[in-house]
Amino acid sequence: MTNRTFSVLAAVTVAAICVVGLAFGQERGDWQALFNGKDLGNFVQRNGWAHFSIEGDAILGRTSEASPNSFLCTRQDYGDFELEFEVKVDDALNSGVQIRSRSIPDRDNGRVHGPQVEIAVNGSAGYIYGEATGRGWISAEQPNRDQFKRGEWNKYRVLAQGTKVRVWVNDILTGDIDDAESYTSGFIGLQVHSVGRGQGPYEVRWRNLRIRELN
């Protein structure tokens, strides 16, 4: 092999590596914080009248007596994405995070509907439920697990690409679905579940909410 041939091959190899690198870099966007740590201007509350506020570096959700499910929803819709957050919830409260969800005025008076990543201490944490869709659990039936830590911060990771959604709770894979029935884009929503009269108040907290969009 001549020096000239070697130089040409080396140049082609470097160019190919650069192209692959650029393509890979475009697959995942930069991480973006969903909560700016100052206010809730990136969100809009839908449905019930639970109370959402800021507590240090976290968003605090507190139940209100007899309120229906309440949702603090991003103003922006997301399609394919990777989402991470930490959550801590009172044992008596069921909560969740909506993904690719919608609120349509002429559908059930704008009730939030779509896939919900479950937050609970009953062994279903990280499973995927069809909120207000009539579908019930979207995740296949699985045995309860103890990956969710009571009274502590728990780390969630959600990867949504095309019809596939995967969920990890504290680095344990808990949800893995291929769902062609749900929307392919929609908002992210933090849920405070309804409680009956004389119950609560109960609280749930989210922090380190960040997302990056996938091409």
C-alpha positions as CSV (number, residue, x, y, z in Angstrom):
1,M,0.0,0.0,0.0
2,T,1.4,3.4,-1.0
3,N,1.6,6.3,1.3
4,R,-0.9,8.1,-0.9
5,T,-3.4,5.2,-0.8
6,F,-3.0,5.0,3.0
7,S,-3.7,8.7,3.4
8,V,-6.8,8.5,1.2
9,L,-8.2,5.6,3.2
10,A,-7.4,7.3,6.5
11,A,-9.2,10.4,5.4
12,V,-12.3,8.4,4.3
13,T,-12.3,6.6,7.7
14,V,-12.1,9.8,9.6
15,A,-14.9,11.3,7.5
16,A,-17.1,8.3,8.1
17,I,-16.5,8.4,11.9
18,C,-17.4,12.1,11.9
19,V,-20.7,11.4,10.0
20,V,-21.6,8.6,12.4
21,G,-20.7,10.8,15.3
22,L,-23.0,13.6,14.0
23,A,-25.8,11.2,13.4
24,F,-25.5,9.7,16.9
25,G,-25.4,13.2,18.4
26,Q,-28.7,14.0,16.6
27,E,-30.5,11.0,18.0
28,R,-30.7,12.5,21.5
29,G,-31.2,16.1,22.2
30,D,-29.7,18.0,25.2
31,W,-31.3,17.4,28.6
32,Q,-33.8,20.1,29.5
33,A,-35.2,20.8,32.9
34,L,-39.0,20.6,33.1
35,F,-39.0,22.6,36.4
36,N,-36.9,25.7,36.5
37,G,-36.7,25.8,40.3
38,K,-38.4,29.2,40.5
39,D,-42.0,29.0,39.4
40,L,-44.5,26.7,37.7
41,G,-44.8,28.8,34.5
42,N,-43.9,25.8,32.3
43,F,-47.0,24.0,33.6
44,V,-50.8,24.4,33.6
45,Q,-53.1,22.7,36.1
46,R,-56.0,20.6,34.7
47,N,-59.1,19.0,36.2
48,G,-59.1,18.9,40.0
49,W,-58.2,21.5,42.7
50,A,-55.3,19.8,44.5
51,H,-52.6,22.2,45.5
52,F,-49.3,22.4,43.7
53,S,-46.5,24.6,45.1
54,I,-42.7,24.8,45.2
55,E,-40.8,23.4,48.2
56,G,-37.0,24.0,47.9
57,D,-35.9,22.2,44.7
58,A,-39.1,20.2,44.4
59,I,-42.7,20.5,43.2
60,L,-45.0,19.6,46.0
61,G,-48.5,18.2,45.3
62,R,-51.0,18.1,48.2
63,T,-54.5,16.6,48.1
64,S,-57.6,18.6,48.5
65,E,-60.7,16.9,50.1
66,A,-63.2,15.5,47.5
67,S,-61.1,16.8,44.6
68,P,-61.0,14.6,41.5
69,N,-57.6,13.6,40.1
70,S,-55.5,16.7,39.5
71,F,-52.7,17.1,37.0
72,L,-49.9,19.7,36.6
73,C,-49.2,19.4,32.9
74,T,-46.4,20.7,30.7
75,R,-47.4,23.3,28.2
76,Q,-45.3,21.6,25.6
77,D,-46.1,18.2,24.0
78,Y,-43.5,15.5,23.6
79,G,-43.2,12.6,21.2
80,D,-40.2,10.4,21.5
81,F,-38.2,11.2,24.6
82,E,-36.2,10.1,27.6
83,L,-37.6,11.4,31.0
84,E,-36.0,11.2,34.4
85,F,-37.3,12.4,37.8
86,E,-37.2,11.6,41.5
87,V,-40.3,11.2,43.6
88,K,-41.3,10.8,47.2
89,V,-44.9,10.0,48.2
90,D,-46.9,9.5,51.3
91,D,-47.7,5.8,51.8
92,A,-51.5,6.5,51.7
93,L,-51.4,8.3,48.4
94,N,-51.5,6.9,44.9
95,S,-49.8,9.1,42.3
96,G,-48.3,9.0,38.8
97,V,-46.8,10.8,35.9
98,Q,-48.8,11.1,32.6
99,I,-46.9,10.7,29.4
100,R,-48.0,11.5,25.9
101,S,-51.4,12.5,27.3
102,R,-54.1,15.0,26.2
103,S,-57.0,17.0,27.5
104,I,-59.7,17.6,24.8
105,P,-62.6,19.9,25.7
106,D,-65.2,17.8,23.9
107,R,-64.0,14.6,25.5
108,D,-65.3,14.1,29.0
109,N,-65.1,17.8,29.7
110,G,-61.4,17.9,29.1
111,R,-60.5,15.1,31.4
112,V,-56.8,14.2,31.2
113,H,-56.3,10.8,29.5
114,G,-53.4,8.7,28.4
115,P,-50.7,6.4,29.7
116,Q,-49.7,7.0,33.3
117,V,-46.5,5.8,34.9
118,E,-47.6,4.5,38.3
119,I,-46.2,5.9,41.6
120,A,-47.3,3.8,44.6
121,V,-46.0,1.8,47.5
122,N,-48.2,-1.2,46.8
123,G,-45.9,-3.0,44.4
124,S,-47.2,-1.5,41.2
125,A,-44.7,1.3,41.0
126,G,-43.4,1.8,37.4
127,Y,-46.2,-0.1,35.7
128,I,-48.2,1.8,33.1
129,Y,-51.9,2.5,33.5
130,G,-54.4,3.9,31.0
131,E,-55.7,7.0,32.8
132,A,-59.4,7.7,31.8
133,T,-59.0,5.5,28.7
134,G,-61.1,2.5,29.8
135,R,-58.2,0.2,29.2
136,G,-57.1,-0.3,32.8
137,W,-53.5,-1.6,33.1
138,I,-51.5,-1.4,29.8
139,S,-48.5,-3.2,31.3
140,A,-48.8,-6.9,31.2
141,E,-49.6,-8.5,34.5
142,Q,-46.4,-8.8,36.5
143,P,-45.6,-9.9,40.1
144,N,-45.4,-7.1,42.7
145,R,-42.0,-5.9,43.5
146,D,-40.4,-4.0,46.4
147,Q,-38.2,-1.8,44.3
148,F,-40.0,1.3,45.5
149,K,-38.6,2.7,48.8
150,R,-41.2,3.9,51.3
151,G,-40.5,7.4,52.7
152,E,-37.5,8.0,50.4
153,W,-36.7,9.5,47.1
154,N,-37.1,7.1,44.2
155,K,-35.5,7.5,40.8
156,Y,-37.6,7.0,37.7
157,R,-36.5,6.7,34.1
158,V,-38.9,6.6,31.2
159,L,-37.9,5.9,27.6
160,A,-40.6,6.4,24.9
161,Q,-39.8,5.7,21.3
162,G,-42.4,5.0,18.7
163,T,-45.0,2.6,20.1
164,K,-42.6,1.3,22.8
165,V,-42.3,2.6,26.3
166,R,-40.0,1.3,29.0
167,V,-39.8,2.3,32.7
168,W,-37.2,1.8,35.3
169,V,-37.6,2.4,39.0
170,N,-34.4,2.7,41.0
171,D,-32.6,1.1,38.0
172,I,-35.0,-1.9,37.9
173,L,-37.0,-2.4,34.7
174,T,-40.7,-2.4,35.7
175,G,-42.6,-1.6,32.6
176,D,-41.9,-2.6,29.0
177,I,-44.8,-2.2,26.5
178,D,-45.5,-2.0,22.8
179,D,-48.6,0.2,22.7
180,A,-50.1,1.1,19.3
181,E,-53.4,2.3,20.8
182,S,-52.1,5.4,22.7
183,Y,-51.1,8.8,21.3
184,T,-47.6,9.2,19.9
185,S,-47.2,12.6,21.4
186,G,-48.7,14.6,24.2
187,F,-47.9,16.4,27.5
188,I,-46.2,15.3,30.6
189,G,-48.5,15.5,33.7
190,L,-47.8,15.2,37.4
191,Q,-50.8,13.6,39.2
192,V,-52.2,14.1,42.6
193,H,-54.8,11.4,43.1
194,S,-58.3,12.1,44.4
195,V,-59.2,11.5,48.0
196,G,-62.5,11.1,49.8
197,R,-64.0,13.4,52.4
198,G,-62.2,13.3,55.7
199,Q,-59.1,11.8,54.1
200,G,-55.6,13.5,54.0
201,P,-54.1,15.8,53.3
202,Y,-51.5,13.6,51.7
203,E,-48.4,14.8,49.8
204,V,-46.2,13.8,46.8
205,R,-43.0,15.5,45.7
206,W,-41.0,15.5,42.5
207,R,-37.5,16.8,41.9
208,N,-34.8,16.7,39.2
209,L,-37.4,16.5,36.4
210,R,-35.5,16.5,33.1
211,I,-36.2,15.4,29.6
212,R,-34.5,15.0,26.3
213,E,-36.2,14.6,23.0
214,L,-35.2,11.8,20.6
215,N,-35.3,12.1,16.8
